[in-house]
Amino acid sequence: MQIYIFCFIRYSENIQEKWLEVSSVSNFESFQANRLKLRYRDEATKKPFIAHTLNGSALALPRILAALLENNQTPDGIRIPKVLVSYCGFEMID
């Protein structure tokens, strides 16, 4: 199973209105763990089991920043999303 995360960029590389991938996560299940001999022990049965692993890429920060700036423009400036205001300390870029 793979999960892809996209953001909508209005203007990117001379192509307007495009969805760009910013991250992805894959469930490797026991494939990598088996090669690593990575195990965990069940508390109830005390029996060892092969762990399952995830493979995830970091966020493509330039694309995230571009999407935030482009999708939050107002006539007064760029509005910072409410969930980010406490991290940046301001509500508007003018």
C-alpha positions as a printed NumPy array, in Angstrom:
array([[  0.   ,   0.   ,   0.   ],
       [  1.264,   3.472,  -0.868],
       [ -0.13 ,   6.842,   0.126],
       [  0.755,   9.982,  -1.814],
       [  0.234,  13.523,  -0.528],
       [ -0.29 ,  16.267,  -3.102],
       [ -0.781,  20.019,  -2.931],
       [ -2.358,  22.293,  -5.504],
       [  0.054,  24.788,  -7.078],
       [ -1.526,  27.48 ,  -9.198],
       [  1.64 ,  28.361, -11.091],
       [  4.535,  25.939, -11.325],
       [  7.239,  25.543, -13.964],
       [  5.226,  27.543, -16.547],
       [  2.239,  25.204, -16.151],
       [ -0.794,  26.648, -14.423],
       [ -3.051,  24.846, -11.961],
       [ -1.217,  21.627, -11.222],
       [ -1.234,  19.068,  -8.382],
       [  2.318,  18.256,  -7.217],
       [  3.436,  15.429,  -4.938],
       [  4.893,  16.647,  -1.64 ],
       [  5.36 ,  13.331,   0.184],
       [  4.66 ,   9.609,   0.041],
       [  4.489,   6.711,   2.479],
       [  4.759,   2.989,   1.698],
       [  3.882,   0.048,   3.924],
       [  6.72 ,  -2.452,   3.475],
       [  5.01 ,  -4.846,   5.877],
       [  7.609,  -7.471,   6.879],
       [  9.921,  -7.23 ,   3.828],
       [ 12.609,  -4.954,   5.307],
       [ 12.093,  -6.176,   8.863],
       [ 12.65 ,  -9.784,   7.843],
       [ 15.996,  -8.929,   6.215],
       [ 16.973,  -6.946,   9.331],
       [ 15.687,  -9.701,  11.622],
       [ 13.664,  -6.98 ,  13.34 ],
       [ 11.29 ,  -8.55 ,  15.858],
       [  9.025,  -7.508,  18.696],
       [  7.688,  -9.625,  21.534],
       [  3.96 ,  -9.757,  22.224],
       [  3.312,  -8.908,  25.88 ],
       [  0.463, -11.385,  26.296],
       [  1.988, -14.452,  24.648],
       [  5.696, -13.539,  25.045],
       [  6.081, -14.799,  21.482],
       [  8.356, -12.938,  18.98 ],
       [  6.844, -11.577,  15.768],
       [  8.383,  -9.91 ,  12.719],
       [  7.755,  -6.168,  12.83 ],
       [  6.249,  -4.265,   9.908],
       [  7.966,  -1.136,   8.596],
       [  6.967,   2.061,   6.798],
       [  9.008,   3.947,   4.231],
       [  8.223,   7.647,   4.196],
       [  9.777,  10.571,   2.386],
       [ 10.215,  13.996,   3.922],
       [  8.063,  16.896,   2.793],
       [  9.029,  18.868,  -0.302],
       [  9.144,  22.164,   1.598],
       [  9.429,  24.533,  -1.405],
       [  6.201,  23.057,  -2.819],
       [  4.462,  23.287,   0.576],
       [  5.514,  26.916,   0.977],
       [  4.444,  27.793,  -2.58 ],
       [  1.035,  26.173,  -2.013],
       [  0.527,  28.046,   1.27 ],
       [  1.472,  31.376,  -0.291],
       [ -0.531,  30.916,  -3.497],
       [ -3.699,  29.489,  -1.961],
       [ -3.986,  32.055,   0.85 ],
       [ -3.676,  35.304,  -1.099],
       [ -6.194,  38.04 ,  -0.316],
       [ -6.449,  41.661,  -1.518],
       [ -4.794,  42.695,   1.783],
       [ -1.876,  40.248,   1.611],
       [ -1.232,  36.584,   2.335],
       [ -3.354,  35.185,   5.159],
       [ -1.568,  32.657,   7.387],
       [ -3.759,  29.565,   8.059],
       [ -5.121,  29.612,  11.626],
       [ -3.338,  26.385,  12.58 ],
       [  0.047,  27.972,  11.718],
       [ -0.416,  31.372,  13.408],
       [  0.818,  30.12 ,  16.794],
       [  4.042,  28.888,  15.135],
       [  4.868,  32.002,  13.126],
       [  3.446,  34.668,  15.482],
       [  1.556,  36.696,  12.854],
       [ -1.655,  36.362,  10.868],
       [ -0.88 ,  38.231,   7.671],
       [  2.013,  38.91 ,   5.297],
       [  1.455,  42.294,   3.679]])
